Amino acid sequence: NGHTPLHSAMRKDIDLESLRCLIRASPDALRCRTADGDLPLHLACLKKCSAEIVQEVAIAACCGDNSLAVVPNLAGQTPIGIAMGEFKGIYMAETAVAATFKPSQQRIFHVLSTLVKIVHYGPVKCQQHGTKALSLLKACVVLHRQNIRLDPMFIRQVIHVCPEEVKLVDEDGNCPLHIEASIPIEKMSLLDGDCTGSGHR
């Protein structure tokens, strides 16, 4: 079925050093697909690996500045889409922005945050500066302009977790609100979500 040892290692309990050992032994496996078209990064998200594991695989699998987080499998799922689906499933039951994270919420929030930063800033920049040094909110609002769907509840949670990023200004003098407000009208549908929960409203 196309599984290499690296594909098979994508489990919740995979150790970071063991993962690095497998990547060093067979770096080409990062871009090998299973019979379902899954890369190891797809499986890391499907198998609910930690944010550290997802980050390690996503950065190691990069081709220059291109991220595999937006590459679809045969079912049309991208790694970032898989993580967004899990986030929505966990958070849809919540009625408001969470003051504290449950362990499952904390993991998927960090996984999705990591993928969002890698897709926006590129794996090379994330590796050079570290993902913690880069603005998550800016990455979220910019991705809306690139047809990458992020649930509004996720962005609301980002603002709650990183309120200082609302006032960060980029090299062009834009804060995240400038970027979000400048989305072309034809892309506004990207902001529409499943607004059935009071948290979304």
C-alpha positions as MATLAB code, in Angstrom:
seq = 'NGHTPLHSAMRKDIDLESLRCLIRASPDALRCRTADGDLPLHLACLKKCSAEIVQEVAIAACCGDNSLAVVPNLAGQTPIGIAMGEFKGIYMAETAVAATFKPSQQRIFHVLSTLVKIVHYGPVKCQQHGTKALSLLKACVVLHRQNIRLDPMFIRQVIHVCPEEVKLVDEDGNCPLHIEASIPIEKMSLLDGDCTGSGHR';
ca = [
       0.000    0.000    0.000;
       3.001    2.300   -0.320;
       3.790    2.744    3.374;
       7.456    3.322    4.158;
       8.716    2.975    7.745;
       8.292    6.758    8.037;
       4.620    6.525    7.023;
       4.061    3.724    9.525;
       5.753    5.743   12.280;
       3.146    8.499   12.077;
       1.401    7.695   15.377;
       0.519    9.618   18.522;
       3.339    7.977   20.468;
       6.162    8.592   17.970;
       9.252   10.000   19.678;
      10.815   13.134   18.120;
      14.352   11.719   18.085;
      13.138    8.476   16.526;
      11.338   10.491   13.851;
      14.490   12.468   13.075;
      16.418    9.200   12.790;
      13.910    7.851   10.254;
      14.032   11.092    8.239;
      17.841   11.029    8.151;
      17.795    7.382    7.067;
      15.340    7.974    4.203;
      14.599   11.647    3.447;
      12.927   10.733    0.143;
      10.145    9.010    2.115;
       8.841   12.472    3.087;
       7.571   12.909   -0.474;
       6.448    9.306   -1.099;
       2.720    8.678   -1.387;
       0.692    5.715   -0.199;
      -1.963    4.027   -2.341;
      -4.392    6.664   -1.010;
      -2.066    9.486   -2.026;
      -1.084   10.272    1.551;
       2.283   11.804    2.355;
       3.718   11.315    5.854;
       2.443   14.831    6.641;
      -1.145   13.806    5.806;
      -0.788   10.809    8.123;
       0.744   12.912   10.914;
      -2.431   15.021   10.869;
      -4.834   12.092   10.419;
      -3.196   10.116   13.248;
      -3.267   13.178   15.547;
       0.466   13.470   16.145;
       1.803   16.284   18.331;
       2.524   19.783   17.000;
       6.269   19.102   17.357;
       6.031   16.017   15.145;
       3.884   17.795   12.549;
       6.328   20.712   12.486;
       9.332   18.421   12.095;
       7.737   16.545    9.188;
       6.383   19.696    7.499;
       9.699   21.548    7.587;
      11.806   18.515    6.635;
       9.518   17.793    3.672;
       9.781   21.268    2.163;
      11.072   21.809   -1.354;
      12.658   25.242   -1.102;
       9.883   27.529    0.107;
       7.038   25.241   -0.987;
       5.044   23.587    1.772;
       3.449   20.164    1.435;
       0.752   21.287    3.910;
      -1.464   22.339    0.987;
      -0.897   19.262   -1.209;
      -4.057   17.115   -1.561;
      -4.244   13.329   -1.276;
      -6.502   11.254   -3.553;
      -9.520   12.187   -1.401;
      -8.754   15.881   -1.955;
      -7.648   16.408    1.670;
      -4.677   18.642    2.437;
      -2.795   18.382    5.735;
      -3.956   21.875    6.735;
      -7.526   20.933    5.766;
      -7.366   17.772    7.890;
      -6.198   19.808   10.883;
      -8.887   22.439   10.279;
     -11.542   19.711   10.188;
     -10.349   18.307   13.511;
     -10.313   21.790   15.040;
     -13.895   22.423   13.937;
     -15.014   19.065   15.307;
     -13.543   19.807   18.734;
     -14.539   23.453   18.986;
     -18.039   23.403   17.458;
     -19.498   22.237   20.773;
     -18.044   25.244   22.584;
     -20.306   28.256   23.101;
     -17.549   30.853   23.405;
     -13.807   31.352   23.148;
     -12.147   29.028   25.640;
     -10.402   30.639   28.590;
      -8.358   27.488   29.134;
      -7.517   24.665   26.765;
      -8.422   21.039   27.232;
      -5.484   18.782   26.215;
      -7.104   17.762   22.912;
      -7.908   21.400   22.113;
      -4.398   22.504   22.974;
      -2.834   19.919   20.661;
      -4.962   20.686   17.600;
      -4.671   24.455   18.112;
      -0.874   24.164   18.116;
      -0.859   21.757   15.146;
      -3.030   24.079   13.085;
      -1.061   27.156   14.179;
       2.170   25.467   13.111;
       0.801   24.526    9.677;
      -0.657   28.007    9.114;
       2.712   29.615    9.826;
       4.606   27.147    7.635;
       2.208   27.690    4.718;
       2.312   31.494    4.996;
       5.933   32.171    5.908;
       7.448   29.132    4.190;
       9.330   26.247    5.791;
      12.721   27.912    5.328;
      11.767   31.084    7.233;
      10.072   29.029    9.962;
      13.229   26.977   10.375;
      15.461   30.065   10.475;
      13.407   32.164   12.898;
      11.343   29.520   14.734;
       7.565   29.498   14.478;
       7.091   31.214   17.863;
       8.750   34.398   16.583;
       6.295   34.793   13.676;
       2.839   36.378   13.860;
       0.075   33.787   13.724;
      -2.729   36.320   13.260;
      -1.050   37.918   10.248;
      -0.564   34.480    8.691;
      -4.268   33.691    9.206;
      -5.600   36.831    7.563;
      -3.174   36.665    4.640;
      -4.137   33.045    3.891;
      -7.739   34.177    3.343;
      -6.483   36.097    0.318;
      -4.895   32.895   -1.001;
      -8.074   30.768   -1.006;
      -7.064   28.809    2.095;
     -10.135   28.336    4.273;
      -9.693   28.969    7.996;
     -12.677   28.738   10.286;
     -13.619   32.103   11.863;
     -13.648   30.397   15.271;
      -9.960   29.570   14.829;
      -9.091   33.200   14.102;
     -11.167   34.281   17.093;
      -9.200   31.845   19.265;
      -5.917   33.171   17.823;
      -6.922   36.722   18.842;
      -7.769   35.444   22.329;
      -4.437   33.632   22.693;
      -2.279   36.320   21.007;
      -4.069   39.662   21.591;
      -0.853   41.645   21.119;
      -0.689   40.547   17.473;
      -3.773   42.623   16.625;
      -1.585   45.758   16.812;
       1.476   44.405   14.992;
       2.266   46.401   11.847;
       4.028   44.888    8.827;
       6.654   46.517    6.598;
       3.899   48.213    4.563;
       2.279   49.752    7.640;
      -0.661   47.319    7.692;
      -2.012   45.724   10.836;
      -4.084   42.500   10.534;
      -7.320   44.505   10.325;
      -6.057   46.339    7.218;
      -5.236   43.004    5.590;
      -8.551   41.385    6.508;
     -10.599   44.416    5.405;
      -8.858   44.524    2.019;
      -9.999   41.057    0.903;
     -11.595   41.384   -2.587;
     -15.375   41.018   -2.624;
     -15.183   37.874   -4.773;
     -13.238   36.140   -1.998;
     -15.587   37.123    0.826;
     -17.208   33.687    0.675;
     -13.967   32.321    2.149;
     -14.905   34.018    5.418;
     -18.285   32.313    5.615;
     -18.321   29.430    8.035;
     -20.772   27.066    9.642;
     -22.360   29.699   11.901;
     -24.659   27.365   13.803;
     -22.935   27.774   17.168;
     -23.248   30.818   19.393;
     -19.454   31.071   19.442;
     -19.457   31.641   15.692;
     -22.243   34.180   15.875;
];
